[in-house]
Amino acid sequence: MECASGVLDPSPEGDYIDPIFTITGQAPAGNEIITMDTDFTINTLGYVAQIFTNLQNYVILILGLPLAFWGISKIISLFA
């Protein structure tokens, strides 16, 4: 359905539909159900990156320790 400006309007009645999900840097206007701060994605990605940075040492330890024991056993078997 097209409105007066000629732009395709996705609503079946051709009326404006109030958003229920907005990302704003201001307080909610009252008609939104969920509002998020504009820095939400930046902060969330920062936290996720920090988690992976902290887990890097544990992953290296979990993979490296058995590999080290395997390598040591192979070296000992060369001399035995």
Residue pairs with C-beta under 8 A, 6 or more apart in sequence:
1 8
1 9
1 11
1 12
1 13
1 14
2 8
2 9
3 9
3 14
11 17
18 31
18 32
19 31
19 32
20 32
20 33
20 34
21 32
21 33
21 34
22 28
22 32
22 34
22 35
22 36
23 35
23 36
23 37
23 38
23 40
24 32
24 35
24 36
24 37
24 38
25 37
25 38
27 35
28 35
